[in-house]
Amino acid sequence: MTNPPSVAVERVRVRDAKSADGHPYHPTRYEITDLAEIAEVLAVWPDEPAPGPGSGGPAEADPGVDHFVCMCMEHEADPFDATDDPAIRPVPPVRTGPLARLLDRDAPDGIPARHRARWVAAAPEALRGYAGAMARGEDPPRPVRVPLAAAFSWQGAIREAPTDAASLLAELAPARLLVGAATEDLAWAVRQTDRLGLDAAVRFFAGEEFTTRHPKRRRVPDTARDLLLRHARSHRPRDLPVLERRLLRMPDDRVRRS
């Protein structure tokens, strides 16, 4: 990039086409906020060619043609792509050379792979092997003894770069551990998890996977139910009405079965 930007770039936005044969857990849009990675991207940014004859610029517009901008909903600009903030740089859809290599979702030395590697390193130790398999694009089986409390905590953990190329993994990997788990086990995990895990637990119990279960499978022991309702009331009030309707009461077991 021969002409550095006059305003420091704080984030780079990348949009990728959905690929049937590419990495299955790679988002179609993500952001690069690490300053060193931003510098790498800008170092290989393609030069913008100067407009020339026949380029279709404003000076060559046909005065006899009325130009208009379509305002219908399907043509409305996506805020992710459209920004006038010079600190945000959207990556051009057509990439070649070093820039294409750097942003290749499947390149082991590319920026997306780095984001996935950082996400794996931050996973709970008991789930790091499972996280690594998903980061490689595999669909690993659920661990034999899934620590559901850790899964809730993992999903609710605050990430330094929540919109990076590992954002889809951060949502789907813990969810795969929770879907299909018995309500009794999930409720016990609610009692064991931390505050951030409670936030993820509220999202799960208010989500479709749980709310569509048979009423017999929506009976939650009183202690876990009260924890979920209390957290939703103070931190996620929009989920409270769903929880109040769909979490059916059930007395606590005096002894937790192993």
N, C-alpha and C positions, 0 to 999 in steps of 0.2 A: 504494500500500500504506500504509494509515493507521497500522498498528502495526508498527514495525520489529522484526525478530527479536531476542530477548535474547542469542542466541549468533550470532557472525558467521558468515555462510554462506560456505563455502569452495568449494563446487561445486554446480552445478545440473545435474540429470539430466533428459534429454529423451528421450522415446520417441515415435517417429512411426510411423504405419501404413505398411505397404509400399504404394507407389503405382505402378501400371502406367504412368501418364502423367506422373509426376513426374520428378525428377532421378534418373537411373539409378545414379549413384554416391554417393547419399546414404544413410548408415547408418540403420537403424531405431532405433538408440539411440546417444546420444552425451552428452558432458559439456561443460559450460561452466566453465572454471576461471579465466579472465582476470577479475581483480577489477573492472575497469571494465565488462565485459559482465555480470557478476553484478549489479552495481549497476543497470544498465539493466533487467535482468529483474525485479529486486525492485521497481523504481520503478513498474512497470505490473502488478504481481502483483494478481490479483483479491482483493477482500475476502471473507473467509469469512462467509457469512450465519449469524446466530445461530439455533440450533435453535428451532423453534416447534411449536405443536400440530400433530399429524399428521405430524411429521418422522420418526417411527419410531425415536426415540432409545431408550436403555435404560430410561428411566422409563416408556415406553409399551409395553414388551415384554409380550406376553401371558404371564402366569405359568403358564398351562396348556400352553405349548409348550416342548419341550426344544430349545434351540439348540445346534448343534454346528459344529465346523469340520472340513471335509473334509481328510483327511491323505493322500489318494491322490496319486500322483506327478504326474498331469497338472494337479492343482490346487495343487501346491506353490508357495509364494510365490517369485517371482523376486527374488534378492538385489539386482538392479539397481533394482527398484521398492520393495522393502521395506527400510526402514532406520529405526532409531531415533536415528540420529546427527543432532542439530539443525544440524550444520554442512553437512549434505547436504540439498538441497531438491529433491524430485522435482516436475516440472511436471505439473499436472493434465492428463488426457487431453483434456478439452474446453476449448478456448481461444477467446477472442473478443477483439475490439478490438485495442488496441496490443500485447498479449502475442502474439496469433496472428500479427500482422504481423511482429513482431520475430523470431519463430521460424519464419516461413515459409521452407521450404527453397528455394523458387524466387524469393524476393524479393531483388533485387539489393542492397538496403541491409540485409538481415537478417543475423543472427549466423551462420547456416550459410554464407552467401556469403563472409563475412569469413574464416571458417576456411579455406575453399577458396582464397581469395586469398592468405592467408599461406602455405599449403602450396605454391602455385605459385611464390611469390617465393623459397622456400627450395630449389626444385628446381635440379639442376645446370644451368648456363647452356645447355649443348648440348641439354638436354631441356625447357627452359622452355616453348617453343612447344607441344610435345606435351602437357605438363602442363596448360597453359592450355586446350587444346581439350578434354581430358578433364574439367576442372573445369567447363566449360560444358555438359557432358552429351553431348559428341560422342564418336564412336569413330574417332579419327584413325588413319591407316595408320602402320605402324612407320616411323621415319625410315630413309632409304636406307642410311646407314651408322650402325647403332646402336652406341653406345659401351657394350658389355655390362658392362665393368668399372664404368663410371659407374652403370649400372642396378643392379648389385649393391650398390654403395656407397649409392645413393639409397634402396634398400629397407631397408638395414641402419642408416641414419642414425638417431640418437637424436632424437626429436621432443619439443619442450617440452610439447606437449599431445597425447599419443598417443591419447587417447580422444575427441578433438574431432570435429566434423562432417566433417573431411577424412580420418578414419581409414580408411574404405573405399578412398578414392582412393590413399592411401599404400601400401596393400597391392596393389591391382589394377593400378595404372599401371605400376610397374616389372615386375610379373609378365607383363604383355602383351608387353613387350619381350623377355623371356627365353623364353617358350613358343614352340616351333617353331624356335629357333636351333639350329644344328648343334652337336653335342657338342664338336667340336674348337674351335669359337669360344668356347663357354662355358668350356671348360677353360683356354683362353688368358686369358680374362677373370679367372678365378680367380687366375692368376699376377700379374695387373696391379692387382687391386683392393686396397683397404685392409682394416684389421682388421674394421671394421664391415661392409664388403662381404663378407668371408669368412663372417660370421655368416649373412647372407642367402643366400650361396652354399650353405652347408651345408643350410639349410632347403630350398632349391630342389632340390638333388641328392638329398635324402632324401624329397622330396615325390612325389606321384602322377604329375605330369607327366613326371618323369624316370624314376622306377622302373618305369613301365609301358612304356618304350620297348623296342624289340627289342634283344636282347643285343648285336648288332653296333653299336647306337647308344648303348650304355652303356659302351663302352671309353674309359677316361679315361687320358691320359698320366700316367706315374708321378709327375712333379713336382706336378701339380695334384691328383692323387689323394692324395698324401702331405700336401699342405697342408690339404685338406678333412678328412682323418682326424685330423690333429694338432689342428686347431681344434675339431672335434667332441669329441675326447677331453678337452680342457681346458675348453670352454665350453658344449657342447651334448651331453653324454654320452647323452641319451636318443635322439639321432639316430645315434649311432655304430654300433649293430648293423645298422641298415638300410644305411648306407653300406658297411660291410664286406661285406655280402651282395651289394649291387646295383652297386657301382662295380667294373667289370671292368678289369683291368690292361691297359696298352698302353705300349710303350716311347715315350719322348719323341722327337719329331722333332728332328733336328739343326738344321734350318733352318725357321723359321716362314714359311709361305707368306703372302703379302700378299693 
